[in-house]
Amino acid sequence: MPGPIAAVVRWITALNHLLYKAASLLMLVIVPVMLYAVTARYLFNSPSSWGLELATLLFGPFFLLGGPYLLHIGGHVNLDLVRRSVSPRMNRIFDLINYPIIGAYAVILFYFAWPFAMQSYALNETSYTSWNPVIWPIKFVIPIALALLLLQAAAEWLRVIFNEPAPQQTEDAQGDAL
């Protein structure tokens, strides 16, 4: 792979890896909040108005920001039975087709998600619950994650085009599982 392209591919993957790690840290907030909400509700019969809603709002970024890096390490669901039964050449053909489809999917969803996020921002949208937090920042995670997914799909496609070895799912990658 030519040097400048390799540098961009490494940068995209490193950015998505960083966001993957950051998203996994959201569990350090989600788990105690859920523990508090369940404890308050069932042990003290005093449900919180914000606990479940905060956890729900944080689950979106948790999943969305981890997705692009999971594409890199092969962490998404795929047709393993088919992949294992065909030749490496056929797997390469699958990848040459698959990554542009993922990219098109991300572009189409981005097309609809961007106005959705912009409208939420323009209206200073809140959740309209008793806690009523501002939710437009959470809605902006959707188009951001889709843009990152598009970039990672392009990076993976370039790896296939230039016959770079596919990333192996190392112990570190498995230990990072969301």
N, C-alpha and C positions, 0 to 999 in steps of 0.2 A: 504494500500500500504506500503510495507517495507520502512523504513526510508531512506536508501541511494537512492532508486529509486524515492521516493517522493521528495527528495532534488534535484535530477537531473531534474525531471519534473518541479519543481518550478523554477529552474535556467534557463531552456530553455524558459519557458513562460515569466519570468522576462526579459531575454535578448531580446526576441521578442517584449515585451511591450515597452522596452526602445527604440528599433529601430523604432517601430511604432510611438512613440512620436517624435523622431528625424525626421522621414520622414515627419510627418505632419508639422514640422517647415519649410520644404522646400517651403511651400505655402507662407511663409513670404518673400521669394525671388521671386518665380514664379509670384505672383500677381502684385507686383510693376514693374517687368520687362515687363510683358505683358501690363500693363497700359502705361508704357513709350513707348513701341513699337507701340501700337495703337495710342497713342496721337501724337507721332512724325510723324507717317505715315499720319494720316488723318487730324490733325489740322495744322501741319507745313509742310506737304508734303515733309518730310525728313525721309524716312524709315531708321531704324537702320539695320546694317548688322549682328548684333549679338543677338538682343532681342528675336526674335522668336526661333532662334536656341538654345539659353541658356535655355529658358523655356522648349523646347522639350527635351533637354538633362536632365533636372531636373525632368521631369514628369516620366521618367523610374524608377529611384530610389524611387520616391514618391510612385508609385504603388507597385513596387516589394518588398520594405522593409516593407510595411504595411500588405502585404498578410499573412505572417505566423501568426501574432497576430490576424488577422481577422478570421483565421481558429479556433483559440482558443475561441473567443467570439461568433462564429457562424454568422459572418458578411457576409459570402459569399452567393451567390445565391444557394438555394437548393430547394428541392421539398417539400415545407411546407405542401401542401395539402395531400401528401402521409404521411408525418411524423405525421400529426395531426390525421390521420384516422386509424393509427395502434397502437398496444399496446406498452407500454414501452419496453417490451421484444423484440419485433420486431425492434424497433428503436435501441436497443442495438446491435442486429444482423447486422442491416444496418451499424452501426458505426464500428463494428468489421471487416466488409468487406471494408467499405469506406476508412478508414485511411490507410490500406496497399496499396490500389489502388492509393491514393494520394501520398504515399511514393514512389511507383514504378514510377509514373509519374515524380516526382521530380528527381529520380535517372536517368531516361532515358534522361530527358532534361539536367541534369547536365553533363551527358556523352558527349553531344554535345556542351554545353555551355562552358565548361572548355577549350577545345582546341581553340574555337572561341575567348575567352578572352586572352588566352596565345599568339595566333597569333597576335592579335591586339597590345598587349604589345611588342612583339618582333619587330613588324614593327613600333612601336611608332606611331600608326595610328592616323590620324587627320581626320577632317570632309571633307576636300577638298572644303570648301566654302571660301568666301572672308574673313570671320573671322578666319576660320581654327583652331579651338581649338583641343587640344589633347583629344581623346575620349576613349582611352583604360581604364581609371579608371571607366568610366560609364559602359563599357562592363563587367568589373569585378563584378559589382553589380548583374548581372544575375546569375552566379553560386553561389555567396554568398547567394542570396535570395533563390535559390533552395535548398541549404544545410540547411538553416534555416527552410524552409518549410518542408523538410524531418524530421528534428529534432522535429518540432512542431507536425507533424502528428504522429510521434512515441510517443511523450508525451501524445497526446490525446488518442491514442490507448491504452497506459498503463493505463490511467484514466478509460477507458471503461473496460479493463481486470480486474482491481482491484476494479471495481464498485464505483469509486469516483464520487461524484455528478458532473453533467455537469455544466459548468460555466453559471451563469445567466447573461443576458445582462443588466447590471446595467445602471443607469443614467450616471455614469462616462464613461462607455464603449460607450454608445450612444453619449455622448458629444465629445468623441475622434474621431468620425467618420471622415474618410479621405474625 
